[in-house]
Amino acid sequence: MIEMLQSKIHRITVTDANIDYEGSITLSSGLIKQANLIKYQKVLVVDINNGNRFETYVIDSSQNDIVCINGAAARLVNIGDKIIIMSFSLFSEVPPDYKPTTVFFN
């Protein structure tokens, strides 16, 4: 099996951090759909500002424009930091025209 990038949300801004939540990254339902993610899917998060990397899972919110890091990972980011969120899929054979879903933010 070959692990390939499934989707990437590039340079999105952290809007909130909640240390008291049990853990995860909260994203708006629309963004989850746009980025081809699935609720509770494991993701890799990279903080562009400080270089921290961590794995967590996605939960959704009906609130628009939310990017909230929850639980212990909230200590690894600051509100206003730019992050990259990546998901991966396993393939037994990669299609020749394969391209991951990418959502860019300025």
C-alpha positions in Angstrom: 0.0 0.0 0.0 1.2 3.5 -0.8 0.2 6.4 1.4 -0.7 9.5 -0.7 -1.8 13.0 0.1 -5.6 13.0 -0.1 -6.3 16.7 0.7 -4.6 19.8 1.9 -5.9 23.0 3.4 -3.0 25.4 3.0 -2.3 28.5 5.1 -5.6 28.7 7.0 -5.6 30.8 10.1 -6.3 29.4 13.6 -9.4 31.2 15.0 -9.6 29.6 18.4 -7.9 27.2 20.8 -9.7 25.3 23.5 -7.4 23.4 25.9 -10.4 22.0 27.9 -11.9 20.1 25.0 -11.2 16.4 24.7 -9.1 16.8 21.5 -9.5 17.4 17.8 -9.6 20.2 15.3 -13.0 21.9 14.7 -13.6 23.0 11.2 -16.8 24.4 9.5 -18.9 21.8 7.7 -18.4 23.7 4.4 -14.7 23.6 4.7 -14.7 19.9 5.5 -16.7 19.3 2.4 -14.6 21.6 0.2 -11.4 19.9 1.3 -12.8 16.4 0.7 -12.5 15.4 4.4 -14.6 13.1 6.5 -15.8 13.8 10.1 -13.5 12.0 12.6 -10.8 11.5 9.9 -7.2 11.6 11.1 -5.2 14.7 9.9 -1.7 16.0 10.2 -1.5 19.7 11.2 1.6 21.8 10.7 1.9 25.2 12.3 3.7 27.5 9.8 4.6 30.0 12.5 6.4 27.8 14.9 7.0 24.5 13.1 5.0 22.3 15.5 3.4 19.2 13.9 0.7 17.0 15.4 -1.9 14.5 14.4 -5.6 14.8 15.5 -9.0 14.2 14.0 -11.6 16.4 12.4 -14.9 17.4 14.0 -17.4 19.7 12.3 -19.2 22.9 13.3 -22.1 24.7 11.8 -20.3 27.9 12.5 -18.6 29.4 9.5 -14.9 30.3 9.3 -13.9 28.3 12.4 -10.5 26.6 12.8 -10.3 25.6 16.5 -7.5 23.4 17.9 -8.8 21.5 20.9 -7.3 19.6 23.8 -3.6 19.3 24.5 -2.7 20.4 20.9 -4.1 23.8 21.8 -0.7 24.3 23.5 1.1 23.9 20.2 -0.6 26.8 18.4 -1.6 30.4 18.9 -4.7 32.1 17.7 -3.7 33.8 14.4 -1.1 31.2 13.4 -1.2 29.9 9.8 -1.5 26.2 9.6 -1.5 23.4 7.0 -4.0 20.6 7.4 -3.3 17.3 5.5 -5.2 14.1 5.1 -3.8 10.9 3.5 -5.3 7.8 1.8 -3.8 4.4 1.1 -3.7 3.1 -2.4 -2.7 -0.4 -3.7 -2.1 1.3 -7.1 -2.0 5.0 -7.7 -4.0 6.2 -10.7 -1.7 7.9 -13.2 -3.8 11.1 -13.2 -4.2 11.2 -9.4 -4.3 14.7 -7.8 -5.2 15.5 -4.2 -7.8 18.1 -3.3 -6.1 21.4 -2.3 -7.7 24.4 -0.7 -5.5 27.6 -0.6 -6.0 30.6 1.8 -4.1 33.9 1.7 
